[in-house]
Amino acid sequence: MSKGILVCVTAQKECERLIRAGAALAREKGEALCVLHVSTSLQLSSLNRAETLNLLFALSREAGAVMETVESDRPEEVILDRCRDGGFDRVVLGEGPGNIAEALRLVLGKERVTVV
């Protein structure tokens, strides 16, 4: 049985649209929603980043989701592990550097990866 929709966010306010899209999909399918932020060593700590993550945590709560943060320099592996371990049947993410979406599509199948 699926646990639902996994929304992957970065520390950008624009990720609000990803959470909203994932929440709409979760409601439509009657599934749970989880938000995941993978922090890499290349990302700098800053007050702005902390404020943005706090905003995303609040938006996740409003959408009925739990938001998790994980530190790793291999975000694709973290996302794949969460899908396998958590039973998520769909991943929602934005387009970004390194083309993570394409890597996920190769492993999960293109119907399971939604780019917003």
C-alpha positions as a Markdown table, in Angstrom:
| # | Residue | x | y | z |
|---|---|---|---|---|
| 1 | Met | 0.0 | 0.0 | 0.0 |
| 2 | Ser | 1.3 | 3.4 | -0.9 |
| 3 | Lys | 2.0 | 6.1 | 1.6 |
| 4 | Gly | 1.3 | 8.7 | -0.9 |
| 5 | Ile | 3.1 | 11.7 | -2.5 |
| 6 | Leu | 6.7 | 12.8 | -1.8 |
| 7 | Val | 7.4 | 16.5 | -2.5 |
| 8 | Cys | 11.0 | 17.4 | -2.8 |
| 9 | Val | 11.9 | 21.0 | -2.0 |
| 10 | Thr | 15.0 | 23.2 | -1.9 |
| 11 | Ala | 15.5 | 26.2 | 0.4 |
| 12 | Gln | 13.7 | 28.5 | -2.0 |
| 13 | Lys | 10.4 | 30.3 | -1.4 |
| 14 | Glu | 9.3 | 29.3 | -4.9 |
| 15 | Cys | 9.0 | 25.7 | -3.6 |
| 16 | Glu | 5.7 | 26.8 | -2.1 |
| 17 | Arg | 4.2 | 25.9 | -5.5 |
| 18 | Leu | 5.6 | 22.4 | -5.3 |
| 19 | Ile | 4.0 | 21.9 | -1.9 |
| 20 | Arg | 0.6 | 23.2 | -3.2 |
| 21 | Ala | 0.8 | 21.0 | -6.3 |
| 22 | Gly | 1.7 | 17.9 | -4.2 |
| 23 | Ala | -1.1 | 18.7 | -1.7 |
| 24 | Ala | -3.7 | 19.0 | -4.6 |
| 25 | Leu | -2.5 | 15.6 | -6.0 |
| 26 | Ala | -2.6 | 14.0 | -2.6 |
| 27 | Arg | -6.2 | 15.2 | -2.0 |
| 28 | Glu | -7.2 | 14.1 | -5.5 |
| 29 | Lys | -5.8 | 10.6 | -4.9 |
| 30 | Gly | -6.8 | 10.4 | -1.2 |
| 31 | Glu | -3.1 | 9.8 | -0.3 |
| 32 | Ala | -0.8 | 11.1 | 2.4 |
| 33 | Leu | 1.7 | 13.9 | 1.7 |
| 34 | Cys | 5.3 | 14.2 | 2.8 |
| 35 | Val | 7.8 | 17.0 | 2.0 |
| 36 | Leu | 11.5 | 16.3 | 1.8 |
| 37 | His | 14.4 | 18.8 | 1.8 |
| 38 | Val | 17.9 | 17.3 | 1.1 |
| 39 | Ser | 20.6 | 19.7 | 2.2 |
| 40 | Thr | 24.0 | 19.3 | 0.6 |
| 41 | Ser | 27.4 | 20.6 | 1.7 |
| 42 | Leu | 27.3 | 23.1 | -1.1 |
| 43 | Gln | 24.4 | 25.0 | 0.4 |
| 44 | Leu | 25.5 | 27.7 | 2.7 |
| 45 | Ser | 23.8 | 28.4 | 6.1 |
| 46 | Ser | 22.2 | 31.7 | 6.2 |
| 47 | Leu | 19.4 | 33.5 | 8.0 |
| 48 | Asn | 17.5 | 33.7 | 4.7 |
| 49 | Arg | 17.8 | 30.0 | 4.2 |
| 50 | Ala | 16.6 | 29.3 | 7.7 |
| 51 | Glu | 13.6 | 31.7 | 7.2 |
| 52 | Thr | 12.7 | 30.0 | 3.9 |
| 53 | Leu | 12.9 | 26.5 | 5.5 |
| 54 | Asn | 10.7 | 27.7 | 8.4 |
| 55 | Leu | 8.2 | 29.0 | 5.8 |
| 56 | Leu | 8.2 | 25.7 | 3.9 |
| 57 | Phe | 7.7 | 23.8 | 7.2 |
| 58 | Ala | 4.7 | 26.0 | 8.0 |
| 59 | Leu | 3.3 | 25.5 | 4.5 |
| 60 | Ser | 3.8 | 21.7 | 4.8 |
| 61 | Arg | 1.9 | 21.7 | 8.1 |
| 62 | Glu | -1.0 | 23.7 | 6.5 |
| 63 | Ala | -1.1 | 21.1 | 3.7 |
| 64 | Gly | -1.3 | 18.3 | 6.2 |
| 65 | Ala | 2.2 | 17.1 | 5.5 |
| 66 | Val | 5.2 | 16.2 | 7.5 |
| 67 | Met | 8.4 | 17.9 | 6.3 |
| 68 | Glu | 11.7 | 16.1 | 6.8 |
| 69 | Thr | 15.2 | 17.4 | 6.3 |
| 70 | Val | 18.2 | 15.2 | 5.5 |
| 71 | Glu | 21.8 | 16.1 | 4.9 |
| 72 | Ser | 23.5 | 14.4 | 2.0 |
| 73 | Asp | 25.6 | 15.2 | -1.0 |
| 74 | Arg | 23.6 | 12.5 | -2.9 |
| 75 | Pro | 20.0 | 13.8 | -3.1 |
| 76 | Glu | 18.9 | 11.4 | -5.8 |
| 77 | Glu | 19.8 | 8.4 | -3.5 |
| 78 | Val | 18.0 | 10.0 | -0.6 |
| 79 | Ile | 14.9 | 10.5 | -2.7 |
| 80 | Leu | 15.0 | 7.0 | -4.1 |
| 81 | Asp | 15.5 | 5.5 | -0.6 |
| 82 | Arg | 12.6 | 7.5 | 0.7 |
| 83 | Cys | 10.4 | 6.2 | -2.1 |
| 84 | Arg | 11.4 | 2.6 | -1.6 |
| 85 | Asp | 11.4 | 2.7 | 2.2 |
| 86 | Gly | 8.3 | 4.9 | 2.6 |
| 87 | Gly | 6.3 | 3.4 | -0.2 |
| 88 | Phe | 5.7 | 6.7 | -2.0 |
| 89 | Asp | 4.1 | 6.1 | -5.4 |
| 90 | Arg | 4.8 | 9.6 | -6.8 |
| 91 | Val | 7.5 | 12.3 | -6.5 |
| 92 | Val | 6.8 | 15.9 | -7.1 |
| 93 | Leu | 9.8 | 18.3 | -7.7 |
| 94 | Gly | 10.9 | 21.3 | -9.6 |
| 95 | Glu | 13.4 | 21.5 | -12.4 |
| 96 | Gly | 16.9 | 22.0 | -11.1 |
| 97 | Pro | 20.6 | 21.6 | -11.7 |
| 98 | Gly | 21.9 | 18.1 | -12.4 |
| 99 | Asn | 18.6 | 17.0 | -13.8 |
| 100 | Ile | 17.5 | 15.0 | -10.8 |
| 101 | Ala | 14.1 | 14.5 | -12.3 |
| 102 | Glu | 15.5 | 12.6 | -15.3 |
| 103 | Ala | 17.6 | 10.3 | -13.0 |
| 104 | Leu | 14.5 | 9.6 | -10.9 |
| 105 | Arg | 12.4 | 8.9 | -14.0 |
| 106 | Leu | 14.9 | 6.3 | -15.2 |
| 107 | Val | 14.6 | 4.4 | -11.9 |
| 108 | Leu | 11.0 | 5.0 | -10.8 |
| 109 | Gly | 9.4 | 5.4 | -14.2 |
| 110 | Lys | 8.3 | 8.6 | -15.8 |
| 111 | Glu | 4.7 | 8.2 | -14.7 |
| 112 | Arg | 5.8 | 8.4 | -11.0 |
| 113 | Val | 7.8 | 11.7 | -11.3 |
| 114 | Thr | 6.0 | 15.0 | -11.7 |
| 115 | Val | 7.9 | 18.2 | -12.5 |
| 116 | Val | 6.1 | 21.4 | -11.5 |
